[in-house]
């Protein structure tokens, strides 16, 4: 049976060795590289299923690596590691395509739980369980194909943005708290940082509603969370 491959990118040998040991113990195949530039050749030769990416790296930092990968339409899941407590650094990682982040120091077991959650949710439905397309206004979601169309035109979403939109569509009309979204989309069974939800909602709105436009589909429910509904049809006064 082929093992799931994890690429660890960190310039601190002690952390790389610790992660490599624990990830291998958990049954993963692991490769470690120590600077940002090395990521791109490793992707070609190793073909990882997920990347654990440190923010502070020589030659090219983690945010630049993430941005470059996403600009090439490489959607491999990325967990960003940061030693900084500044929220802006964490948001910058999410803004440039990271799926999740963890702040050092952290437990290897918690990282493994995050990896398992991301990979578990990326598994596509088997053909025998094909799910019918979901249509809400101009949005058409094809769950089995993991595709989204707006007015008949395909749009590009990251895997996590797709999961979030699909979860909202399946729960259309319901007010969902940020913790419900963390549990349903990120598969977190603990109190996570809900800013992850807010950033991904913002990106999703830009893609399905138009950058800078007032939200029609995904509305914010103050002090609670979010709700997806079909916009009311505009009345004609001919």
Backbone torsions as a table, in degrees:
resi	resn	phi	psi	omega
1	UNK	NA	132.8	-178.9
2	UNK	-71.8	132.0	179.6
3	UNK	-82.0	149.2	173.2
4	UNK	-69.8	136.7	-174.9
5	UNK	-103.0	130.4	178.5
6	UNK	-119.2	125.8	174.9
7	UNK	-98.3	121.2	178.7
8	UNK	-102.7	125.3	-178.6
9	UNK	-121.7	102.9	-179.1
10	UNK	-156.7	134.2	-176.4
11	UNK	-88.3	2.1	175.7
12	UNK	-96.3	108.7	-176.0
13	UNK	-55.5	-37.1	-177.0
14	UNK	-64.8	-39.3	179.4
15	UNK	-71.6	-42.4	178.6
16	UNK	-59.6	-43.6	-180.0
17	UNK	-65.5	-40.5	179.5
18	UNK	-63.6	-45.9	179.8
19	UNK	-66.5	-42.5	179.3
20	UNK	-59.4	-45.8	-179.5
21	UNK	-60.2	-49.3	-175.7
22	UNK	-71.0	-36.3	178.8
23	UNK	-69.4	-39.5	176.1
24	UNK	-65.1	-38.3	177.9
25	UNK	-62.5	-30.9	179.0
26	UNK	-83.0	-1.1	174.3
27	UNK	100.8	9.5	-179.8
28	UNK	-93.2	153.9	168.5
29	UNK	-90.2	131.5	-170.0
30	UNK	-127.5	139.0	168.6
31	UNK	-128.5	139.5	179.2
32	UNK	-114.3	136.0	170.0
33	UNK	-129.5	162.0	-166.2
34	UNK	-122.3	5.5	173.8
35	UNK	-150.2	163.6	-174.0
36	UNK	-63.2	-39.7	-178.1
37	UNK	-62.2	-32.2	-176.3
38	UNK	-69.9	-16.1	-177.5
39	UNK	-61.1	-40.2	-170.0
40	UNK	-72.3	-36.5	175.1
41	UNK	-72.9	-34.9	178.6
42	UNK	-65.0	-35.6	178.5
43	UNK	-63.5	-39.4	-179.9
44	UNK	-68.6	-41.5	-175.0
45	UNK	-88.3	-37.2	-174.4
46	UNK	-94.5	-31.6	-179.6
47	UNK	52.6	67.8	-176.2
48	UNK	-71.4	153.9	174.4
49	UNK	-87.9	-19.0	180.0
50	UNK	-159.7	148.4	179.1
51	UNK	-119.0	130.4	169.9
52	UNK	-100.3	111.8	-165.6
53	UNK	-122.0	118.3	177.2
54	UNK	-73.0	147.0	179.5
55	UNK	-72.5	-47.8	-175.7
56	UNK	-93.3	107.1	-177.3
57	UNK	-134.8	151.2	173.2
58	UNK	-73.5	155.8	176.8
59	UNK	72.3	-40.7	178.5
60	UNK	-160.4	121.7	-176.0
61	UNK	-75.7	170.6	-173.9
62	UNK	-61.2	-36.8	179.5
63	UNK	-65.5	-41.7	178.4
64	UNK	-64.8	-39.7	177.0
65	UNK	-60.6	-47.8	-179.0
66	UNK	-60.4	-46.6	-179.4
67	UNK	-60.8	-42.7	-178.2
68	UNK	-66.6	-40.4	178.1
69	UNK	-62.7	-46.3	-177.9
70	UNK	-68.2	-32.8	178.0
71	UNK	-65.7	-23.0	177.3
72	UNK	-93.9	10.8	-179.1
73	UNK	62.1	28.0	173.4
74	UNK	-88.0	113.9	-172.7
75	UNK	-104.2	20.0	178.0
76	UNK	-55.9	133.7	-179.4
77	UNK	-60.2	141.4	-178.5
78	UNK	-129.9	127.5	169.1
79	UNK	-106.2	118.5	-178.3
80	UNK	-88.4	134.5	175.2
81	UNK	-105.4	135.6	177.9
82	UNK	-141.5	140.0	175.4
83	UNK	-90.4	-2.6	-175.7
84	UNK	-94.4	141.9	178.2
85	UNK	-90.0	-11.0	-176.6
86	UNK	-63.5	122.2	-177.7
87	UNK	-61.3	-30.4	-177.8
88	UNK	-63.2	-33.7	177.9
89	UNK	-67.7	-39.0	178.9
90	UNK	-67.1	-43.4	179.5
91	UNK	-65.2	-36.6	177.9
92	UNK	-59.7	-39.7	176.8
93	UNK	-62.4	-45.5	179.0
94	UNK	-66.3	-39.4	179.7
95	UNK	-61.1	-27.7	-177.3
96	UNK	-101.7	14.5	168.8
97	UNK	110.4	1.7	176.5
98	UNK	-68.3	146.1	179.8
99	UNK	-86.1	-26.6	-174.9
100	UNK	-161.2	167.9	174.1
101	UNK	-145.1	155.9	175.1
102	UNK	-135.8	143.7	-179.0
103	UNK	-100.2	129.8	175.9
104	UNK	-72.0	146.6	-6.2
105	UNK	-77.6	152.5	179.9
106	UNK	-141.3	163.9	178.3
107	UNK	-84.5	130.3	175.1
108	UNK	-55.1	-32.8	179.7
109	UNK	-66.3	-36.6	177.5
110	UNK	-67.8	-40.2	177.3
111	UNK	-61.0	-43.5	179.1
112	UNK	-61.7	-39.2	177.3
113	UNK	-62.7	-40.6	178.6
114	UNK	-65.4	-42.6	178.9
115	UNK	-60.9	-46.7	-179.4
116	UNK	-60.9	-40.0	-179.4
117	UNK	-64.4	-45.2	-179.6
118	UNK	-64.2	-47.5	-177.3
119	UNK	-68.2	-35.5	179.2
120	UNK	-62.7	-40.2	-176.9
121	UNK	-79.1	-13.6	179.1
122	UNK	-84.3	-10.7	-179.4
123	UNK	-67.1	128.3	179.9
124	UNK	-78.8	158.2	177.9
125	UNK	-68.3	142.1	174.3
126	UNK	-66.2	155.1	-176.9
127	UNK	-56.6	-33.6	-178.2
128	UNK	-69.4	-18.0	-179.3
129	UNK	-111.5	32.7	-176.6
130	UNK	-59.5	133.2	-177.7
131	UNK	-102.0	138.2	-178.4
132	UNK	-66.1	150.4	176.1
133	UNK	-56.9	150.0	177.3
134	UNK	-111.9	127.2	-179.4
135	UNK	-120.1	124.4	176.9
136	UNK	-135.3	106.7	-176.5
137	UNK	60.0	-127.4	-178.7
138	UNK	-84.5	-3.0	-176.4
139	UNK	-92.3	131.9	174.3
140	UNK	-128.2	118.9	-178.4
141	UNK	-110.7	127.0	177.0
142	UNK	-107.7	96.2	-172.2
143	UNK	-59.1	-47.1	-175.9
144	UNK	-66.1	-39.4	179.4
145	UNK	-83.2	-8.4	-177.6
146	UNK	54.1	48.7	-179.8
147	UNK	-123.6	152.2	176.8
148	UNK	-133.1	135.4	177.4
149	UNK	-123.0	140.9	174.1
150	UNK	-119.4	119.0	-175.8
151	UNK	53.2	36.3	177.7
152	UNK	84.4	-5.4	-179.9
153	UNK	-103.5	130.3	-179.6
154	UNK	-67.9	139.5	174.8
155	UNK	-120.4	153.5	-178.8
156	UNK	-94.6	122.4	174.3
157	UNK	-120.6	149.4	171.6
158	UNK	-70.4	161.5	178.4
159	UNK	-53.3	-41.0	-177.8
160	UNK	-71.9	-36.6	175.7
161	UNK	-63.0	-39.5	177.9
162	UNK	-63.3	-46.6	179.7
163	UNK	-58.6	-41.3	-179.2
164	UNK	-65.5	-46.5	179.2
165	UNK	-62.9	-42.8	180.0
166	UNK	-61.9	-42.1	179.6
167	UNK	-64.7	-41.5	177.5
168	UNK	-64.0	-41.2	179.8
169	UNK	-64.6	-41.2	179.6
170	UNK	-67.0	-20.3	-179.6
171	UNK	-117.8	32.6	-176.0
172	UNK	-54.6	140.3	178.6
173	UNK	84.0	-11.3	-179.1
174	UNK	-96.0	141.0	173.4
175	UNK	-82.1	121.5	-177.1
176	UNK	-113.9	126.4	177.7
177	UNK	-72.3	162.7	177.5
178	UNK	-62.3	-36.4	178.2
179	UNK	-67.3	-36.9	175.6
180	UNK	-63.3	-39.0	178.7
181	UNK	-68.9	-40.2	175.9
182	UNK	-59.4	-42.2	-179.6
183	UNK	-70.7	-43.2	-174.4
184	UNK	-77.6	-31.0	-174.7
185	UNK	-105.6	-41.2	179.9
186	UNK	-95.6	-8.5	178.0
187	UNK	63.3	32.2	178.2
188	UNK	-85.9	129.2	178.5
189	UNK	-107.0	30.5	178.7
190	UNK	-145.7	173.1	-179.8
191	UNK	-76.2	101.4	-178.9
192	UNK	-93.9	178.2	178.3
193	UNK	-80.7	109.6	-173.9
194	UNK	-71.5	-8.2	176.9
195	UNK	-62.4	-27.2	175.9
196	UNK	-57.3	-42.8	179.6
197	UNK	-64.1	-48.0	-176.4
198	UNK	-59.8	-42.7	-179.0
199	UNK	-65.5	-43.9	-179.2
200	UNK	-68.1	-35.9	175.4
201	UNK	-61.8	-43.1	179.2
202	UNK	-60.1	-44.7	179.0
203	UNK	-64.9	-40.7	-178.5
204	UNK	-64.8	-42.3	177.6
205	UNK	-59.8	-43.9	-179.6
206	UNK	-58.3	-36.6	-174.8
207	UNK	-82.2	-33.8	-176.2
208	UNK	-100.0	-19.8	-177.0
209	UNK	-114.0	-15.8	-177.8
210	UNK	102.3	128.9	-176.4
211	UNK	-59.5	124.6	175.9
212	UNK	88.1	-8.1	-179.0
213	UNK	-82.7	153.3	176.4
214	UNK	-65.6	136.6	-177.1
215	UNK	-63.8	132.3	175.5
216	UNK	-106.0	-36.9	-174.1
217	UNK	-95.9	-52.2	-176.6
218	UNK	-101.5	108.7	-178.4
219	UNK	-104.1	146.7	177.9
220	UNK	-88.7	129.0	175.0
221	UNK	-102.3	107.6	-170.2
222	UNK	-53.8	133.0	178.5
223	UNK	65.5	8.7	-179.9
224	UNK	-124.8	-68.3	-175.7
225	UNK	174.7	-127.6	-173.4
226	UNK	-139.6	160.8	177.5
227	UNK	-144.7	137.6	175.1
228	UNK	-106.0	125.8	177.5
229	UNK	-139.0	160.3	175.5
230	UNK	-79.9	131.8	-179.9
231	UNK	-59.4	144.9	176.3
232	UNK	-65.8	138.9	179.3
233	UNK	-70.3	133.9	-179.5
234	UNK	-71.5	133.1	179.8
235	UNK	-78.5	144.4	178.7
236	UNK	-101.3	131.2	178.9
237	UNK	-114.4	67.5	-178.0
238	UNK	-73.5	NA	NA
